[in-house]
Amino acid sequence: MDNHFEWLETNTEYREVRASKHGEELRWLVNREIIKNNATGQTVTRAALRHPGICVIVPFLEEDRIVLMRQYRYAANEVLWELPAGTLEGREENARMIALETPEECAARELLEETGYKAGWLEKVCECYAMPGSSDELMHVYFAGELQQREQALDVGEVIYEIRGFSGEELKEMIANNEIRDAKTMVGLFQALSRRTGGVQIAPRRRLKG
C-alpha cells in the first residue's frame, strides 16, 4: 500500500445486493472517493468498485482436458465460453468489502455449484487485479483435479447452457479465433497452457503492418 495517499471522503453510491439460494448477498459497492496526494497536495475524485474478490477455477478432467461452460452474461448480452468462477462471500466495513471465506473455500464451492464437479485437490497458481483502474477486485486462480461428478446447483439468475471438456489444442485454436473472450478465462487458460511443453504458442491470425 502506498502511504502517499489519503482518503479525505468516501460516499457509497450503490450496493449490489443479489438474491441467492442462501438469501440476499451483498456483492460489491460503488463509491465516490476523494483522495489526496500528500506528496503534491493535489486531490482527485474517483469512482471505485469495492469488491471482496473472486476465484477462477481451471478444472482438469484429464491432464490435457479442461472444463469450460457456455454461460449467458446479462451486461454483455452474450453467451461466452468461460471457466467456472465466483465471488467470495463478503460484508461491508468502512466502505470496503471484507471477505468472509478463504479463496480456496470459494473455489471449491463455486466449482461444485456451477459445474457439478467436486474437486479432489485445488492448487492456487496466481492472483491478479481484474480492473485496477477502477476496482480493487482481486482474482485468485486455482487449478482443480480428481474431479468427481456430483450435482449442479446454479444460483438465482445463473444461465449455463453447456459444460464440456476441451483439449489443449482445441483451447489454443479457440483463443486464436476469438471464440474465448472472457478475461478471467484467458488468465486461467494461459496459466494452464503455459505449463505445457513448449508453452502456449498460439499462432497469430494476421500480422500488423509497420
N, C-alpha and C positions, 0 to 999 in steps of 0.2 A: 504493500500500500504506500502511495506517495503522500508524504506528510506536508507537502507544499500547499495542499488544497484544503479549504474549509467550507463546509456546507452551512450557508447562512440561513436558508429557508427551504423547507420541503413541504409541498402540498400534494396529497394523494387525490388525483382527479378521477380515478376509476379503479374498481376492484373486479377482477374477473372471477365470478363465482359460478360453478357449474354443478348441475345435478349429476349424481353418480349413484351406483348401487350401494355406496357406503353413506349416502346422504349428500348434502351440499358441501362442495370443496372449494376453498379459496386457492386459485391457481397462480395469479400474479397481480401486481399493482402497476398502475401507470402514474408516475409522479411528475410534477413540475418542480425542478430543483434549481436554486440559485447558489452558485459555487464561486468562492473567492480564491484567486491565486495569490497566496501570501508573499510570493517572491516578487510579483509585479504590482500587486494591488488591484488588478483587473478582476471584474466579476462577469460571469456568464450565466445565462439561463438555459437550461436544457430539459427536454422531456426524457424520462428514463423508465424503461420497463424493468421492474424489480421482480426477480424470479428465483424460486428455490433450486432450480437446476433440473436437468433431465438425464435419463440413462438411455443409451443406444446399445442394442444388443445385436451381435453378429452370431447367429445360431448355425452351427455346423452339423448338418445331417450326417455327413461323412467328411473325410479330410478335405475333399475338393467340392463339396456341395453345400451351398449356403442358402438359408431360407429367406425369401422376400415375400412381402404382402402387397396386393393391389388395393390401395386404400383411397377412399374419397376424401378430399380436403375442401372444406367449405370456403376458406378465404381465397384459395386459388381457383375454386370451382373446377377441379380436375381430379382424375384418378391417377395416382402415382405409384410406381414401384418403390417400396420403402423397406428398410429394416424395422423390426419392432422397436418401439421406444415409448417412453412415458415420463411424466412429470413427477418429481419427488413430492410426497405429501409435505405440506408446509403450513406455517402460520405467520401472521403479521407481527412484527416487532420493530418499533421506532421507524416506521415507514419503509421497512425492508422485509424480505421474505426469509424465514429461517426454516431449514429442512427439518422434518420430524422423523425421518428414517434415513438409513445409510444408502448410498448409491447401489450397493450390492443387493440390499433388500428390495429396492425399487426395480432393479434389473430382473431379478427372479420373478417378482410379481407381474411385471408388465409382459414378460415373455410368455408366461403361462396364460394370462388373461387374453392377450391378443392373438396368439398362435395356437394355444392348446398344448404347447410343449413345455415340459418341466425339465430344467437343466440339471444334469448330474454334477457339472462344475461350471464355475464362472471365473474368468480372469480379466482384470482391468488392464487395458492396453494403452489408454491415453485419456487425457481430458483437454478440452479446448473451449474457448468462448464462442458462442454462436454468432452474436452480433455486438461486439464490444463498443461500437459507436453509439449504440442506443440501449443496450441491455447488459445486465450482469449475469445473464443465463449461462451457466457452465454445463457443458456436455461431458458426461462420463461414458466412455466407450468400453464395452465388455465383449469378450469372446465367450461363447457358451457351447458346451458339448455334452455328449452322452445324453442326448435328448430322449425323453420318454413321452409318448403320446398320452395326453390327458384330455381335458375338456376345455374348450374355449369359453371365455366369459367376458364378452365385449361390454364396454361401458356405455352409458346412455349417449346416443348420438354417434357412436363409432360405426363406420360403414367399411367393412373389409370384404371384398368380393372374392379374393383368391389367395391361397397360401401355397407356395411351392418352392422346391429346391432348384438351384441353378449351379452349373459347374463354373469354375474359374474362367474358362474360355468364354462361356456364354455371358458372364458378367462383364468381361472386358469388351466384348462386342456391344453390349447394351450401353455401356458408358460411352464408348466411341461414337455410337449412333444417337446419342442424346435420349435414349429410352429411360435412363435413370437421371432425374433432375432434382432430387431432394438432397440438400447439402449434408445433412447428418448421415444419410445413407452413403454418400460419396466418401465421407471421412472414414466410416466404419469399413467400407469395402476396400479403400486404399490401404488401410491398416492390415487387412487380411491378405489382399493380393500382393502387397509389397514383401510379405514374408515368404512368398513362393520363390523357387529357384529362378533367378533372372529378374525378379521384381515384377512390377505392374506391366510395363511395356505395352501401353495402349497406342496403337498406330494412329497418327493424325489423319483426318479425312481430307484436309486441304492445307496448303502452306500459305502463310501470309506473305504479301509482296513487300519488297523494300529491304 
